[in-house]
Amino acid sequence: MSHRRLLRQPTAYEVLVIIWASPDFVPGMDWDDWASSNTAYGIALRLADDRANLSKTVNYVSRVVDAARFNGLIERTAVSGNRYILTRTSLLDDLMLHFATQALRSQAEGRAHHA
């Protein structure tokens, strides 16, 4: 599956939102807690339906991370061994702003259509 096609999937969007939502944006979020769980494994733990699907979810999240890195949406910082903290780039900020703008426009058009 191509990087672009992978990143268009709803679950890939969830992965990007988790990476994007950092303590800078979420009041009361502890930086150390966020950083320790903002790894491919930590994100997979949040998204997996159950422990039986965890391995499959880790694999999927890792593919999304690779695609997002390839497209300049996130950066990966080594913490230890094969453990990396995932952080957003300004390009991901721009993309999320674009999605929010589209959603607000669509909502406004929907209200105008029903008025």
ChimeraX commands (.cxc) that place a marker at each C-alpha (Angstrom):
marker #1 position 0.00,0.00,0.00 radius 0.5
marker #1 position 1.33,3.45,-0.90 radius 0.5
marker #1 position 2.21,5.98,1.79 radius 0.5
marker #1 position -0.51,8.38,0.66 radius 0.5
marker #1 position -3.17,5.69,0.58 radius 0.5
marker #1 position -2.13,4.47,4.04 radius 0.5
marker #1 position -2.25,8.00,5.48 radius 0.5
marker #1 position -5.79,8.50,4.13 radius 0.5
marker #1 position -7.19,5.73,6.34 radius 0.5
marker #1 position -9.26,6.82,9.37 radius 0.5
marker #1 position -7.05,4.88,11.80 radius 0.5
marker #1 position -3.95,6.57,10.37 radius 0.5
marker #1 position -5.64,9.90,11.09 radius 0.5
marker #1 position -6.14,8.76,14.71 radius 0.5
marker #1 position -2.42,7.97,14.96 radius 0.5
marker #1 position -1.53,11.42,13.62 radius 0.5
marker #1 position -3.94,13.13,16.03 radius 0.5
marker #1 position -2.35,11.31,18.98 radius 0.5
marker #1 position 1.11,12.43,17.85 radius 0.5
marker #1 position -0.11,15.96,17.12 radius 0.5
marker #1 position -1.87,16.46,20.48 radius 0.5
marker #1 position 1.08,17.34,22.66 radius 0.5
marker #1 position 1.20,18.99,26.08 radius 0.5
marker #1 position 1.58,22.32,24.26 radius 0.5
marker #1 position -2.07,22.01,23.18 radius 0.5
marker #1 position -3.71,19.96,25.95 radius 0.5
marker #1 position -3.95,21.70,29.34 radius 0.5
marker #1 position -2.97,19.54,32.30 radius 0.5
marker #1 position -1.12,16.96,30.18 radius 0.5
marker #1 position 2.17,15.96,31.76 radius 0.5
marker #1 position 5.11,16.13,29.33 radius 0.5
marker #1 position 6.88,13.05,30.76 radius 0.5
marker #1 position 3.71,10.93,30.61 radius 0.5
marker #1 position 3.05,12.09,27.06 radius 0.5
marker #1 position 6.61,11.45,25.89 radius 0.5
marker #1 position 6.78,7.97,27.41 radius 0.5
marker #1 position 3.54,6.92,25.72 radius 0.5
marker #1 position 4.12,8.72,22.40 radius 0.5
marker #1 position 5.95,5.82,20.84 radius 0.5
marker #1 position 4.62,3.42,18.20 radius 0.5
marker #1 position 4.04,0.85,20.95 radius 0.5
marker #1 position 2.37,3.37,23.29 radius 0.5
marker #1 position 0.05,4.55,20.53 radius 0.5
marker #1 position -0.76,0.95,19.58 radius 0.5
marker #1 position -1.69,0.25,23.22 radius 0.5
marker #1 position -4.26,3.07,23.01 radius 0.5
marker #1 position -5.69,1.90,19.69 radius 0.5
marker #1 position -5.68,-1.90,20.02 radius 0.5
marker #1 position -9.07,-3.47,20.66 radius 0.5
marker #1 position -7.51,-6.11,22.89 radius 0.5
marker #1 position -4.18,-7.74,23.69 radius 0.5
marker #1 position -4.71,-10.33,20.94 radius 0.5
marker #1 position -4.61,-7.54,18.32 radius 0.5
marker #1 position -1.72,-5.61,19.88 radius 0.5
marker #1 position 1.00,-7.06,17.65 radius 0.5
marker #1 position -1.03,-6.33,14.51 radius 0.5
marker #1 position -1.76,-2.80,15.76 radius 0.5
marker #1 position 1.92,-2.12,16.56 radius 0.5
marker #1 position 2.78,-3.19,13.00 radius 0.5
marker #1 position 0.09,-0.90,11.55 radius 0.5
marker #1 position 1.15,2.09,13.70 radius 0.5
marker #1 position 4.78,1.53,12.68 radius 0.5
marker #1 position 3.78,1.62,9.00 radius 0.5
marker #1 position 1.81,4.84,9.57 radius 0.5
marker #1 position 4.81,6.35,11.39 radius 0.5
marker #1 position 7.11,5.42,8.48 radius 0.5
marker #1 position 4.69,6.97,5.96 radius 0.5
marker #1 position 4.28,10.11,8.07 radius 0.5
marker #1 position 8.05,10.48,8.47 radius 0.5
marker #1 position 8.54,9.96,4.73 radius 0.5
marker #1 position 6.08,12.81,4.09 radius 0.5
marker #1 position 7.65,15.12,6.71 radius 0.5
marker #1 position 4.66,15.06,9.09 radius 0.5
marker #1 position 6.46,13.72,12.15 radius 0.5
marker #1 position 9.93,13.36,13.58 radius 0.5
marker #1 position 11.35,10.47,15.56 radius 0.5
marker #1 position 13.77,11.01,18.44 radius 0.5
marker #1 position 15.72,8.03,19.82 radius 0.5
marker #1 position 15.26,7.48,23.53 radius 0.5
marker #1 position 16.94,4.10,23.93 radius 0.5
marker #1 position 17.58,1.08,21.76 radius 0.5
marker #1 position 14.71,0.84,19.31 radius 0.5
marker #1 position 12.44,3.16,21.32 radius 0.5
marker #1 position 11.59,6.50,19.69 radius 0.5
marker #1 position 9.41,9.41,20.80 radius 0.5
marker #1 position 7.25,10.70,17.97 radius 0.5
marker #1 position 6.69,14.44,17.60 radius 0.5
marker #1 position 4.80,16.57,15.15 radius 0.5
marker #1 position 6.34,18.90,12.58 radius 0.5
marker #1 position 5.02,22.24,11.37 radius 0.5
marker #1 position 3.76,20.39,8.29 radius 0.5
marker #1 position 1.52,18.22,10.50 radius 0.5
marker #1 position 0.34,21.39,12.26 radius 0.5
marker #1 position -0.60,22.84,8.85 radius 0.5
marker #1 position -2.38,19.62,7.84 radius 0.5
marker #1 position -4.43,19.54,11.06 radius 0.5
marker #1 position -5.35,23.20,10.59 radius 0.5
marker #1 position -6.46,22.38,7.03 radius 0.5
marker #1 position -8.65,19.50,8.32 radius 0.5
marker #1 position -10.19,21.75,10.99 radius 0.5
marker #1 position -10.91,24.48,8.44 radius 0.5
marker #1 position -12.57,21.96,6.12 radius 0.5
marker #1 position -14.69,20.58,8.96 radius 0.5
marker #1 position -15.82,24.05,10.04 radius 0.5
marker #1 position -16.69,24.98,6.45 radius 0.5
marker #1 position -18.65,21.79,6.00 radius 0.5
marker #1 position -20.50,22.36,9.26 radius 0.5
marker #1 position -21.34,25.95,8.29 radius 0.5
marker #1 position -22.57,24.84,4.86 radius 0.5
marker #1 position -24.72,22.17,6.52 radius 0.5
marker #1 position -26.33,24.76,8.81 radius 0.5
marker #1 position -26.91,27.15,5.91 radius 0.5
marker #1 position -28.51,24.33,3.90 radius 0.5
marker #1 position -30.91,23.47,6.77 radius 0.5
marker #1 position -31.82,27.09,7.51 radius 0.5
marker link #1:1,2 radius 0.2
marker link #1:2,3 radius 0.2
marker link #1:3,4 radius 0.2
marker link #1:4,5 radius 0.2
marker link #1:5,6 radius 0.2
marker link #1:6,7 radius 0.2
marker link #1:7,8 radius 0.2
marker link #1:8,9 radius 0.2
marker link #1:9,10 radius 0.2
marker link #1:10,11 radius 0.2
marker link #1:11,12 radius 0.2
marker link #1:12,13 radius 0.2
marker link #1:13,14 radius 0.2
marker link #1:14,15 radius 0.2
marker link #1:15,16 radius 0.2
marker link #1:16,17 radius 0.2
marker link #1:17,18 radius 0.2
marker link #1:18,19 radius 0.2
marker link #1:19,20 radius 0.2
marker link #1:20,21 radius 0.2
marker link #1:21,22 radius 0.2
marker link #1:22,23 radius 0.2
marker link #1:23,24 radius 0.2
marker link #1:24,25 radius 0.2
marker link #1:25,26 radius 0.2
marker link #1:26,27 radius 0.2
marker link #1:27,28 radius 0.2
marker link #1:28,29 radius 0.2
marker link #1:29,30 radius 0.2
marker link #1:30,31 radius 0.2
marker link #1:31,32 radius 0.2
marker link #1:32,33 radius 0.2
marker link #1:33,34 radius 0.2
marker link #1:34,35 radius 0.2
marker link #1:35,36 radius 0.2
marker link #1:36,37 radius 0.2
marker link #1:37,38 radius 0.2
marker link #1:38,39 radius 0.2
marker link #1:39,40 radius 0.2
marker link #1:40,41 radius 0.2
marker link #1:41,42 radius 0.2
marker link #1:42,43 radius 0.2
marker link #1:43,44 radius 0.2
marker link #1:44,45 radius 0.2
marker link #1:45,46 radius 0.2
marker link #1:46,47 radius 0.2
marker link #1:47,48 radius 0.2
marker link #1:48,49 radius 0.2
marker link #1:49,50 radius 0.2
marker link #1:50,51 radius 0.2
marker link #1:51,52 radius 0.2
marker link #1:52,53 radius 0.2
marker link #1:53,54 radius 0.2
marker link #1:54,55 radius 0.2
marker link #1:55,56 radius 0.2
marker link #1:56,57 radius 0.2
marker link #1:57,58 radius 0.2
marker link #1:58,59 radius 0.2
marker link #1:59,60 radius 0.2
marker link #1:60,61 radius 0.2
marker link #1:61,62 radius 0.2
marker link #1:62,63 radius 0.2
marker link #1:63,64 radius 0.2
marker link #1:64,65 radius 0.2
marker link #1:65,66 radius 0.2
marker link #1:66,67 radius 0.2
marker link #1:67,68 radius 0.2
marker link #1:68,69 radius 0.2
marker link #1:69,70 radius 0.2
marker link #1:70,71 radius 0.2
marker link #1:71,72 radius 0.2
marker link #1:72,73 radius 0.2
marker link #1:73,74 radius 0.2
marker link #1:74,75 radius 0.2
marker link #1:75,76 radius 0.2
marker link #1:76,77 radius 0.2
marker link #1:77,78 radius 0.2
marker link #1:78,79 radius 0.2
marker link #1:79,80 radius 0.2
marker link #1:80,81 radius 0.2
marker link #1:81,82 radius 0.2
marker link #1:82,83 radius 0.2
marker link #1:83,84 radius 0.2
marker link #1:84,85 radius 0.2
marker link #1:85,86 radius 0.2
marker link #1:86,87 radius 0.2
marker link #1:87,88 radius 0.2
marker link #1:88,89 radius 0.2
marker link #1:89,90 radius 0.2
marker link #1:90,91 radius 0.2
marker link #1:91,92 radius 0.2
marker link #1:92,93 radius 0.2
marker link #1:93,94 radius 0.2
marker link #1:94,95 radius 0.2
marker link #1:95,96 radius 0.2
marker link #1:96,97 radius 0.2
marker link #1:97,98 radius 0.2
marker link #1:98,99 radius 0.2
marker link #1:99,100 radius 0.2
marker link #1:100,101 radius 0.2
marker link #1:101,102 radius 0.2
marker link #1:102,103 radius 0.2
marker link #1:103,104 radius 0.2
marker link #1:104,105 radius 0.2
marker link #1:105,106 radius 0.2
marker link #1:106,107 radius 0.2
marker link #1:107,108 radius 0.2
marker link #1:108,109 radius 0.2
marker link #1:109,110 radius 0.2
marker link #1:110,111 radius 0.2
marker link #1:111,112 radius 0.2
marker link #1:112,113 radius 0.2
marker link #1:113,114 radius 0.2
marker link #1:114,115 radius 0.2
view
